[in-house]
Amino acid sequence: MPVPTLPESCQAAPRERDPNYQGVHWIDTHKALVEKTATAVESDNCELLFCGDSITAQWIHGQGPESWNTHFAPRGALNIGIGGDETQHLLWRLQNNPYIKQLKPKHIILLIGTNNLGNAQHSPEDTARGIQTVINNLQQALPKAILHLLAIFPRSQQSDEPLRQAVCATNALLEKQDWPSGVIHHDIGNIFLEADARICEDVMYDYLHLTERGYQRYAEALIPFLNE
């Protein structure tokens, strides 16, 4: 019987589609993050490891620096987010960063998957499988860390828009998973929504990426998990 082919979301691969982020080629950004990881290993100062796409990257390179510098930088946080990444790209970066396994974080914060839905048009099922593959990889590399899996944040202004529905469907699949010991699933998406489930521009300026106010809400939601 032939072995079923894994979906693209589960197959580690460098990013070839839309490879630039903020004017820098994806592979050059990856190399810079490998160097940052090596520095964190050398200093033995990495309590928190943030993995993801642009929402993670923009803690530093977007509208999140004030919250980042207040709450996370003093705790030796390492941010390896790259805008535009899908699960397979993050997998490739983890597998091609020789210093990841030498880190000693207490907590890993993982937020990935929105670009699988929005850019690659992966199904919720394939996106959830890709996220699970990333989790397996991180647990193998860093088995002593607590891994905080964040449900994909809501996107699109209105709750009935197709991408918002795809996010909800993916999150429902993640919610049903029986995650292994050391993995904690958190769905904090409601903090970004109004009472009628709309997203406002002062929280997500393009109904996807966070404003400074959005990052403040994000930080306030994370801190209790990381202090447990």
CYANA upper distance limits for C-alpha pairs under 8 A (distance plus 0.5 A):
  6 LEU  CA     10 CYS  CA      6.70
  6 LEU  CA     11 GLN  CA      7.38
  7 PRO  CA     11 GLN  CA      7.41
  7 PRO  CA    126 ASP  CA      6.82
  8 GLU  CA     88 GLN  CA      7.38
  8 GLU  CA    126 ASP  CA      8.48
  9 SER  CA     86 GLU  CA      7.79
  9 SER  CA     87 THR  CA      6.12
  9 SER  CA     88 GLN  CA      5.51
  9 SER  CA    116 ASN  CA      7.82
  9 SER  CA    122 HIS  CA      8.13
  9 SER  CA    126 ASP  CA      6.73
  9 SER  CA    127 THR  CA      6.67
  9 SER  CA    129 ARG  CA      7.66
  9 SER  CA    130 GLY  CA      5.13
 10 CYS  CA     87 THR  CA      7.52
 10 CYS  CA     88 GLN  CA      6.19
 10 CYS  CA     91 LEU  CA      8.48
 10 CYS  CA    126 ASP  CA      8.42
 10 CYS  CA    129 ARG  CA      7.15
 10 CYS  CA    130 GLY  CA      5.03
 10 CYS  CA    131 ILE  CA      8.45
 10 CYS  CA    133 THR  CA      6.48
 10 CYS  CA    134 VAL  CA      8.45
 11 GLN  CA     88 GLN  CA      5.96
 11 GLN  CA     91 LEU  CA      8.16
 12 ALA  CA     87 THR  CA      8.46
 12 ALA  CA     88 GLN  CA      4.99
 12 ALA  CA     89 HIS  CA      6.58
 12 ALA  CA     90 LEU  CA      8.05
 12 ALA  CA     91 LEU  CA      5.48
 12 ALA  CA     92 TRP  CA      4.96
 13 ALA  CA     88 GLN  CA      6.07
 13 ALA  CA     89 HIS  CA      5.90
 13 ALA  CA     91 LEU  CA      7.81
 13 ALA  CA     92 TRP  CA      5.69
 14 PRO  CA     27 ILE  CA      8.35
 14 PRO  CA     88 GLN  CA      8.23
 14 PRO  CA     89 HIS  CA      5.94
 14 PRO  CA     92 TRP  CA      6.54
 14 PRO  CA     93 ARG  CA      8.10
 15 ARG  CA     19 PRO  CA      6.30
 15 ARG  CA     26 TRP  CA      7.49
 15 ARG  CA     85 ASP  CA      8.03
 15 ARG  CA     89 HIS  CA      6.37
 18 ASP  CA     84 GLY  CA      8.45
 19 PRO  CA     25 HIS  CA      6.30
 19 PRO  CA     26 TRP  CA      5.62
 19 PRO  CA     27 ILE  CA      8.43
 20 ASN  CA     24 VAL  CA      5.85
 20 ASN  CA     25 HIS  CA      4.87
 20 ASN  CA     26 TRP  CA      5.85
 21 TYR  CA     25 HIS  CA      6.88
 21 TYR  CA     26 TRP  CA      6.94
 21 TYR  CA     82 ILE  CA      8.00
 21 TYR  CA     83 GLY  CA      6.58
 21 TYR  CA     84 GLY  CA      7.84
 24 VAL  CA     28 ASP  CA      7.25
 24 VAL  CA     29 THR  CA      7.09
 25 HIS  CA     29 THR  CA      6.90
 26 TRP  CA     30 HIS  CA      6.68
 26 TRP  CA     82 ILE  CA      8.36
 27 ILE  CA     31 LYS  CA      6.71
 28 ASP  CA     32 ALA  CA      6.75
 29 THR  CA     33 LEU  CA      6.81
 29 THR  CA     82 ILE  CA      8.02
 30 HIS  CA     34 VAL  CA      6.75
 30 HIS  CA     82 ILE  CA      8.43
 30 HIS  CA     93 ARG  CA      7.39
 31 LYS  CA     35 GLU  CA      6.90
 32 ALA  CA     36 LYS  CA      6.83
 33 LEU  CA     37 THR  CA      6.58
 33 LEU  CA     80 ILE  CA      6.58
 34 VAL  CA     38 ALA  CA      6.75
 34 VAL  CA     97 ASN  CA      6.19
 34 VAL  CA     98 PRO  CA      8.28
 34 VAL  CA     99 TYR  CA      7.68
 35 GLU  CA     39 THR  CA      6.78
 36 LYS  CA     40 ALA  CA      6.76
 36 LYS  CA     78 LEU  CA      8.38
 37 THR  CA     41 VAL  CA      6.75
 37 THR  CA     78 LEU  CA      7.90
 37 THR  CA     99 TYR  CA      6.58
 37 THR  CA    100 ILE  CA      7.33
 37 THR  CA    103 LEU  CA      8.37
 38 ALA  CA     42 GLU  CA      6.70
 38 ALA  CA     99 TYR  CA      6.21
 39 THR  CA     43 SER  CA      6.67
 40 ALA  CA     44 ASP  CA      6.30
 40 ALA  CA     45 ASN  CA      6.06
 40 ALA  CA     46 CYS  CA      6.50
 40 ALA  CA     78 LEU  CA      7.93
 40 ALA  CA    103 LEU  CA      7.86
 41 VAL  CA     45 ASN  CA      7.43
 41 VAL  CA     46 CYS  CA      8.04
 41 VAL  CA     99 TYR  CA      7.56
 41 VAL  CA    102 GLN  CA      6.80
 41 VAL  CA    103 LEU  CA      6.08
 44 ASP  CA    103 LEU  CA      7.98
 44 ASP  CA    104 LYS  CA      8.04
 45 ASN  CA     76 GLY  CA      5.70
 45 ASN  CA     77 ALA  CA      8.45
 46 CYS  CA     75 ARG  CA      7.85
 46 CYS  CA     76 GLY  CA      5.12
 46 CYS  CA     77 ALA  CA      6.04
 46 CYS  CA     78 LEU  CA      6.70
 46 CYS  CA    103 LEU  CA      7.31
 46 CYS  CA    104 LYS  CA      6.92
 46 CYS  CA    105 PRO  CA      5.84
 47 GLU  CA     75 ARG  CA      6.50
 47 GLU  CA     76 GLY  CA      5.94
 47 GLU  CA     77 ALA  CA      6.49
 47 GLU  CA    104 LYS  CA      7.43
 47 GLU  CA    105 PRO  CA      4.81
 47 GLU  CA    106 LYS  CA      5.71
 47 GLU  CA    107 HIS  CA      7.05
 48 LEU  CA     72 PHE  CA      8.20
 48 LEU  CA     75 ARG  CA      7.50
 48 LEU  CA     76 GLY  CA      6.97
 48 LEU  CA     77 ALA  CA      4.99
 48 LEU  CA     78 LEU  CA      6.70
 48 LEU  CA    105 PRO  CA      5.82
 48 LEU  CA    106 LYS  CA      6.71
 48 LEU  CA    107 HIS  CA      5.56
 48 LEU  CA    108 ILE  CA      6.39
 48 LEU  CA    109 ILE  CA      8.00
 49 LEU  CA     77 ALA  CA      6.32
 49 LEU  CA     78 LEU  CA      5.46
 49 LEU  CA     79 ASN  CA      6.62
 49 LEU  CA     80 ILE  CA      8.14
 49 LEU  CA    105 PRO  CA      6.78
 49 LEU  CA    107 HIS  CA      6.89
 49 LEU  CA    108 ILE  CA      5.21
 49 LEU  CA    109 ILE  CA      6.68
 50 PHE  CA     56 THR  CA      7.35
 50 PHE  CA     77 ALA  CA      7.82
 50 PHE  CA     78 LEU  CA      6.64
 50 PHE  CA     79 ASN  CA      5.26
 50 PHE  CA     80 ILE  CA      6.61
 50 PHE  CA     81 GLY  CA      7.48
 50 PHE  CA    108 ILE  CA      6.41
 50 PHE  CA    109 ILE  CA      5.30
 50 PHE  CA    110 LEU  CA      6.69
 51 CYS  CA     56 THR  CA      7.25
 51 CYS  CA     79 ASN  CA      6.96
 51 CYS  CA     80 ILE  CA      5.82
 51 CYS  CA     81 GLY  CA      5.78
 51 CYS  CA     90 LEU  CA      8.48
 51 CYS  CA    108 ILE  CA      7.88
 51 CYS  CA    109 ILE  CA      6.66
 51 CYS  CA    110 LEU  CA      5.48
 51 CYS  CA    111 LEU  CA      6.99
 51 CYS  CA    112 ILE  CA      8.24
 52 GLY  CA     56 THR  CA      5.89
 52 GLY  CA     57 ALA  CA      7.84
 52 GLY  CA     80 ILE  CA      7.39
 52 GLY  CA     81 GLY  CA      4.98
 52 GLY  CA     82 ILE  CA      7.13
 52 GLY  CA     85 ASP  CA      7.79
 52 GLY  CA     90 LEU  CA      7.59
 52 GLY  CA    110 LEU  CA      6.48
 52 GLY  CA    111 LEU  CA      5.53
 52 GLY  CA    112 ILE  CA      5.51
 53 ASP  CA     57 ALA  CA      6.66
 53 ASP  CA     81 GLY  CA      5.30
 53 ASP  CA     82 ILE  CA      5.16
 53 ASP  CA     83 GLY  CA      5.06
 53 ASP  CA     84 GLY  CA      6.32
 53 ASP  CA     85 ASP  CA      5.57
 53 ASP  CA     86 GLU  CA      7.81
 53 ASP  CA    111 LEU  CA      7.80
 53 ASP  CA    112 ILE  CA      6.65
 54 SER  CA     58 GLN  CA      6.23
 54 SER  CA     81 GLY  CA      6.79
 54 SER  CA     82 ILE  CA      5.97
 54 SER  CA     83 GLY  CA      3.96
 54 SER  CA     84 GLY  CA      6.61
 54 SER  CA     85 ASP  CA      8.01
 54 SER  CA    209 HIS  CA      8.19
 55 ILE  CA     59 TRP  CA      7.50
 55 ILE  CA     81 GLY  CA      8.21
 55 ILE  CA     83 GLY  CA      7.74
 55 ILE  CA    209 HIS  CA      6.62
 55 ILE  CA    210 LEU  CA      7.49
 56 THR  CA     79 ASN  CA      7.66
 56 THR  CA     80 ILE  CA      8.22
 56 THR  CA     81 GLY  CA      5.54
 56 THR  CA     82 ILE  CA      7.91
 56 THR  CA     83 GLY  CA      8.43
 56 THR  CA    111 LEU  CA      7.78
 57 ALA  CA     61 HIS  CA      6.57
 57 ALA  CA     62 GLY  CA      7.93
 57 ALA  CA     79 ASN  CA      7.36
 57 ALA  CA     80 ILE  CA      7.50
 57 ALA  CA     81 GLY  CA      4.87
 57 ALA  CA     82 ILE  CA      5.99
 57 ALA  CA     83 GLY  CA      6.79
 58 GLN  CA     62 GLY  CA      4.49
 58 GLN  CA     63 GLN  CA      6.73
 58 GLN  CA     64 GLY  CA      6.42
 58 GLN  CA     65 PRO  CA      8.28
 59 TRP  CA     63 GLN  CA      7.07
 59 TRP  CA     64 GLY  CA      4.50
 59 TRP  CA     65 PRO  CA      5.91
 59 TRP  CA     67 SER  CA      8.19
 59 TRP  CA     68 TRP  CA      6.47
 59 TRP  CA    215 TYR  CA      7.90
 60 ILE  CA     64 GLY  CA      6.44
 60 ILE  CA     65 PRO  CA      5.44
 60 ILE  CA     68 TRP  CA      7.52
 61 HIS  CA     65 PRO  CA      7.83
 63 GLN  CA    210 LEU  CA      7.56
 63 GLN  CA    211 THR  CA      5.99
 63 GLN  CA    212 GLU  CA      5.36
 63 GLN  CA    215 TYR  CA      7.86
 64 GLY  CA     68 TRP  CA      6.56
 64 GLY  CA    210 LEU  CA      8.37
 64 GLY  CA    211 THR  CA      7.78
 64 GLY  CA    212 GLU  CA      6.01
 64 GLY  CA    215 TYR  CA      5.92
 64 GLY  CA    216 GLN  CA      8.21
 65 PRO  CA     69 ASN  CA      6.27
 66 GLU  CA     70 THR  CA      6.65
 66 GLU  CA    212 GLU  CA      8.28
 67 SER  CA     71 HIS  CA      6.45
 67 SER  CA     72 PHE  CA      8.19
 67 SER  CA    212 GLU  CA      8.43
 67 SER  CA    215 TYR  CA      7.06
 67 SER  CA    216 GLN  CA      6.38
 67 SER  CA    219 ALA  CA      7.10
 68 TRP  CA     72 PHE  CA      5.63
 68 TRP  CA     73 ALA  CA      6.48
 68 TRP  CA    219 ALA  CA      8.33
 69 ASN  CA     73 ALA  CA      5.45
 69 ASN  CA     74 PRO  CA      7.48
 70 THR  CA     74 PRO  CA      7.73
 71 HIS  CA     75 ARG  CA      8.08
 71 HIS  CA    219 ALA  CA      7.82
 71 HIS  CA    223 ILE  CA      8.40
 72 PHE  CA     76 GLY  CA      7.42
 72 PHE  CA     77 ALA  CA      6.06
 73 ALA  CA     77 ALA  CA      5.68
 73 ALA  CA     78 LEU  CA      8.47
 84 GLY  CA    115 ASN  CA      6.77
 85 ASP  CA     89 HIS  CA      6.14
 85 ASP  CA     90 LEU  CA      6.95
 85 ASP  CA    112 ILE  CA      8.37
 85 ASP  CA    115 ASN  CA      7.02
 86 GLU  CA     90 LEU  CA      6.97
 86 GLU  CA    112 ILE  CA      7.27
 86 GLU  CA    113 GLY  CA      6.41
 86 GLU  CA    114 THR  CA      8.00
 86 GLU  CA    115 ASN  CA      5.85
 86 GLU  CA    116 ASN  CA      5.71
 87 THR  CA     91 LEU  CA      6.65
 87 THR  CA    112 ILE  CA      6.88
 87 THR  CA    113 GLY  CA      6.58
 87 THR  CA    116 ASN  CA      7.53
 87 THR  CA    127 THR  CA      8.09
 87 THR  CA    130 GLY  CA      5.99
 87 THR  CA    131 ILE  CA      6.66
 87 THR  CA    134 VAL  CA      7.27
 88 GLN  CA     92 TRP  CA      6.77
 88 GLN  CA    130 GLY  CA      7.41
 89 HIS  CA     93 ARG  CA      6.79
 90 LEU  CA     94 LEU  CA      6.67
 90 LEU  CA    134 VAL  CA      7.96
 91 LEU  CA     95 GLN  CA      6.69
 91 LEU  CA    133 THR  CA      8.40
 91 LEU  CA    134 VAL  CA      6.37
 91 LEU  CA    137 ASN  CA      7.94
 92 TRP  CA     96 ASN  CA      6.51
 93 ARG  CA     97 ASN  CA      6.55
 94 LEU  CA    100 ILE  CA      7.42
 94 LEU  CA    137 ASN  CA      8.33
 94 LEU  CA    138 LEU  CA      8.36
 99 TYR  CA    103 LEU  CA      7.32
100 ILE  CA    141 ALA  CA      7.52
100 ILE  CA    142 LEU  CA      8.40
101 LYS  CA    141 ALA  CA      5.53
101 LYS  CA    142 LEU  CA      6.57
103 LEU  CA    142 LEU  CA      8.10
104 LYS  CA    142 LEU  CA      7.94
104 LYS  CA    144 LYS  CA      8.39
104 LYS  CA    145 ALA  CA      7.97
105 PRO  CA    142 LEU  CA      8.45
105 PRO  CA    145 ALA  CA      6.36
106 LYS  CA    144 LYS  CA      7.85
106 LYS  CA    145 ALA  CA      5.31
106 LYS  CA    146 ILE  CA      6.64
107 HIS  CA    145 ALA  CA      5.77
107 HIS  CA    146 ILE  CA      5.27
107 HIS  CA    147 LEU  CA      6.37
107 HIS  CA    148 HIS  CA      7.65
107 HIS  CA    226 LEU  CA      7.46
108 ILE  CA    145 ALA  CA      7.05
108 ILE  CA    146 ILE  CA      6.63
108 ILE  CA    147 LEU  CA      5.16
108 ILE  CA    148 HIS  CA      6.37
109 ILE  CA    147 LEU  CA      6.71
109 ILE  CA    148 HIS  CA      5.43
109 ILE  CA    149 LEU  CA      6.84
109 ILE  CA    150 LEU  CA      7.80
110 LEU  CA    147 LEU  CA      7.79
110 LEU  CA    148 HIS  CA      6.62
110 LEU  CA    149 LEU  CA      5.57
110 LEU  CA    150 LEU  CA      6.53
111 LEU  CA    149 LEU  CA      7.06
111 LEU  CA    150 LEU  CA      5.85
111 LEU  CA    151 ALA  CA      7.56
111 LEU  CA    152 ILE  CA      7.03
112 ILE  CA    131 ILE  CA      7.45
112 ILE  CA    152 ILE  CA      7.25
113 GLY  CA    117 LEU  CA      7.24
113 GLY  CA    127 THR  CA      6.58
113 GLY  CA    128 ALA  CA      8.19
113 GLY  CA    130 GLY  CA      8.35
113 GLY  CA    131 ILE  CA      7.27
113 GLY  CA    152 ILE  CA      7.02
114 THR  CA    118 GLY  CA      6.58
114 THR  CA    152 ILE  CA      6.80
114 THR  CA    153 PHE  CA      8.24
114 THR  CA    167 VAL  CA      7.68
115 ASN  CA    119 ASN  CA      5.50
115 ASN  CA    120 ALA  CA      7.16
116 ASN  CA    120 ALA  CA      5.49
116 ASN  CA    121 GLN  CA      6.57
116 ASN  CA    122 HIS  CA      5.84
116 ASN  CA    127 THR  CA      6.61
117 LEU  CA    121 GLN  CA      5.21
117 LEU  CA    122 HIS  CA      5.62
117 LEU  CA    123 SER  CA      7.12
117 LEU  CA    124 PRO  CA      7.63
117 LEU  CA    127 THR  CA      7.55
117 LEU  CA    163 LEU  CA      7.70
117 LEU  CA    166 ALA  CA      7.43
117 LEU  CA    167 VAL  CA      7.98
118 GLY  CA    122 HIS  CA      8.43
118 GLY  CA    163 LEU  CA      7.26
122 HIS  CA    126 ASP  CA      6.58
122 HIS  CA    127 THR  CA      6.61
123 SER  CA    127 THR  CA      6.57
123 SER  CA    166 ALA  CA      8.25
124 PRO  CA    128 ALA  CA      6.53
124 PRO  CA    166 ALA  CA      6.67
124 PRO  CA    167 VAL  CA      7.84
124 PRO  CA    169 ALA  CA      6.55
124 PRO  CA    170 THR  CA      4.99
124 PRO  CA    173 LEU  CA      8.34
125 GLU  CA    129 ARG  CA      6.76
125 GLU  CA    170 THR  CA      7.16
125 GLU  CA    173 LEU  CA      7.87
126 ASP  CA    130 GLY  CA      6.64
127 THR  CA    131 ILE  CA      6.81
127 THR  CA    170 THR  CA      7.43
128 ALA  CA    132 GLN  CA      6.73
128 ALA  CA    170 THR  CA      6.46
128 ALA  CA    171 ASN  CA      8.36
128 ALA  CA    173 LEU  CA      7.19
128 ALA  CA    174 LEU  CA      6.86
129 ARG  CA    133 THR  CA      6.73
130 GLY  CA    134 VAL  CA      6.86
131 ILE  CA    135 ILE  CA      6.80
132 GLN  CA    136 ASN  CA      6.75
133 THR  CA    137 ASN  CA      6.78
134 VAL  CA    138 LEU  CA      6.70
135 ILE  CA    139 GLN  CA      6.58
136 ASN  CA    140 GLN  CA      6.71
137 ASN  CA    141 ALA  CA      6.75
138 LEU  CA    142 LEU  CA      6.30
138 LEU  CA    143 PRO  CA      8.07
139 GLN  CA    143 PRO  CA      5.25
139 GLN  CA    144 LYS  CA      8.48
139 GLN  CA    145 ALA  CA      8.26
139 GLN  CA    147 LEU  CA      8.31
144 LYS  CA    182 GLY  CA      8.42
145 ALA  CA    182 GLY  CA      7.62
146 ILE  CA    182 GLY  CA      5.50
146 ILE  CA    183 VAL  CA      6.66
146 ILE  CA    184 ILE  CA      8.04
147 LEU  CA    182 GLY  CA      6.52
147 LEU  CA    183 VAL  CA      5.24
147 LEU  CA    184 ILE  CA      6.69
148 HIS  CA    183 VAL  CA      6.49
148 HIS  CA    184 ILE  CA      5.47
148 HIS  CA    185 HIS  CA      6.50
148 HIS  CA    186 HIS  CA      7.49
149 LEU  CA    183 VAL  CA      7.39
149 LEU  CA    184 ILE  CA      6.49
149 LEU  CA    185 HIS  CA      5.28
149 LEU  CA    186 HIS  CA      6.65
150 LEU  CA    185 HIS  CA      6.50
150 LEU  CA    186 HIS  CA      5.49
150 LEU  CA    187 ASP  CA      6.38
150 LEU  CA    188 ILE  CA      7.85
151 ALA  CA    171 ASN  CA      6.19
151 ALA  CA    174 LEU  CA      7.92
151 ALA  CA    185 HIS  CA      7.66
151 ALA  CA    186 HIS  CA      6.59
151 ALA  CA    187 ASP  CA      5.32
151 ALA  CA    188 ILE  CA      7.63
151 ALA  CA    189 GLY  CA      7.72
152 ILE  CA    167 VAL  CA      6.88
152 ILE  CA    170 THR  CA      8.38
152 ILE  CA    171 ASN  CA      7.01
152 ILE  CA    187 ASP  CA      8.32
152 ILE  CA    189 GLY  CA      7.93
153 PHE  CA    167 VAL  CA      8.00
153 PHE  CA    188 ILE  CA      8.14
153 PHE  CA    189 GLY  CA      5.58
154 PRO  CA    164 ARG  CA      6.45
154 PRO  CA    167 VAL  CA      6.99
154 PRO  CA    168 CYS  CA      8.12
154 PRO  CA    189 GLY  CA      6.45
154 PRO  CA    192 PHE  CA      8.16
154 PRO  CA    208 LEU  CA      7.90
155 ARG  CA    163 LEU  CA      7.30
155 ARG  CA    164 ARG  CA      5.89
155 ARG  CA    167 VAL  CA      8.19
155 ARG  CA    199 ILE  CA      7.99
155 ARG  CA    207 TYR  CA      5.89
155 ARG  CA    208 LEU  CA      5.38
156 SER  CA    161 GLU  CA      6.99
156 SER  CA    163 LEU  CA      7.10
156 SER  CA    164 ARG  CA      6.35
156 SER  CA    199 ILE  CA      7.62
156 SER  CA    207 TYR  CA      5.49
156 SER  CA    208 LEU  CA      7.11
157 GLN  CA    161 GLU  CA      8.19
157 GLN  CA    198 ARG  CA      5.98
157 GLN  CA    199 ILE  CA      5.37
157 GLN  CA    200 CYS  CA      7.57
157 GLN  CA    207 TYR  CA      6.07
158 GLN  CA    164 ARG  CA      8.11
158 GLN  CA    197 ALA  CA      7.44
158 GLN  CA    198 ARG  CA      5.52
158 GLN  CA    199 ILE  CA      7.32
159 SER  CA    164 ARG  CA      6.45
159 SER  CA    165 GLN  CA      7.66
159 SER  CA    197 ALA  CA      6.44
159 SER  CA    198 ARG  CA      6.81
160 ASP  CA    164 ARG  CA      7.24
160 ASP  CA    165 GLN  CA      7.00
161 GLU  CA    165 GLN  CA      6.85
162 PRO  CA    166 ALA  CA      6.68
163 LEU  CA    167 VAL  CA      6.68
164 ARG  CA    168 CYS  CA      6.77
165 GLN  CA    169 ALA  CA      6.66
166 ALA  CA    170 THR  CA      6.70
167 VAL  CA    171 ASN  CA      6.62
168 CYS  CA    172 ALA  CA      6.61
169 ALA  CA    173 LEU  CA      7.03
170 THR  CA    174 LEU  CA      6.91
171 ASN  CA    175 GLU  CA      6.53
172 ALA  CA    176 LYS  CA      6.96
173 LEU  CA    177 GLN  CA      7.19
175 GLU  CA    185 HIS  CA      7.84
179 TRP  CA    183 VAL  CA      6.50
179 TRP  CA    184 ILE  CA      7.92
179 TRP  CA    185 HIS  CA      8.50
188 ILE  CA    221 ALA  CA      7.58
189 GLY  CA    193 LEU  CA      7.86
191 ILE  CA    217 ARG  CA      7.30
191 ILE  CA    218 TYR  CA      8.28
192 PHE  CA    199 ILE  CA      7.13
192 PHE  CA    203 VAL  CA      6.99
192 PHE  CA    204 MET  CA      8.35
192 PHE  CA    214 GLY  CA      7.38
192 PHE  CA    217 ARG  CA      8.10
193 LEU  CA    197 ALA  CA      5.63
193 LEU  CA    198 ARG  CA      6.13
193 LEU  CA    199 ILE  CA      5.66
193 LEU  CA    200 CYS  CA      7.97
194 GLU  CA    198 ARG  CA      5.82
194 GLU  CA    199 ILE  CA      6.77
194 GLU  CA    200 CYS  CA      7.88
199 ILE  CA    203 VAL  CA      7.65
199 ILE  CA    204 MET  CA      7.38
199 ILE  CA    207 TYR  CA      6.70
200 CYS  CA    204 MET  CA      6.80
200 CYS  CA    205 TYR  CA      7.99
200 CYS  CA    207 TYR  CA      7.66
201 GLU  CA    205 TYR  CA      4.76
201 GLU  CA    206 ASP  CA      7.00
201 GLU  CA    207 TYR  CA      7.03
202 ASP  CA    211 THR  CA      6.83
202 ASP  CA    213 ARG  CA      7.34
202 ASP  CA    214 GLY  CA      8.04
203 VAL  CA    210 LEU  CA      6.29
203 VAL  CA    211 THR  CA      5.77
203 VAL  CA    212 GLU  CA      8.04
203 VAL  CA    213 ARG  CA      6.18
203 VAL  CA    214 GLY  CA      4.98
204 MET  CA    208 LEU  CA      6.06
204 MET  CA    209 HIS  CA      5.60
204 MET  CA    210 LEU  CA      4.80
204 MET  CA    211 THR  CA      5.94
204 MET  CA    214 GLY  CA      6.95
205 TYR  CA    209 HIS  CA      6.73
205 TYR  CA    210 LEU  CA      6.85
205 TYR  CA    211 THR  CA      6.46
210 LEU  CA    214 GLY  CA      5.40
210 LEU  CA    215 TYR  CA      6.57
211 THR  CA    215 TYR  CA      6.79
212 GLU  CA    216 GLN  CA      6.78
213 ARG  CA    217 ARG  CA      6.94
214 GLY  CA    218 TYR  CA      6.69
215 TYR  CA    219 ALA  CA      6.51
216 GLN  CA    220 GLU  CA      6.72
217 ARG  CA    221 ALA  CA      6.77
218 TYR  CA    222 LEU  CA      6.79
219 ALA  CA    223 ILE  CA      6.61
220 GLU  CA    224 PRO  CA      8.10
221 ALA  CA    225 PHE  CA      8.26
222 LEU  CA    226 LEU  CA      6.92
223 ILE  CA    227 ASN  CA      6.63
224 PRO  CA    228 GLU  CA      6.94
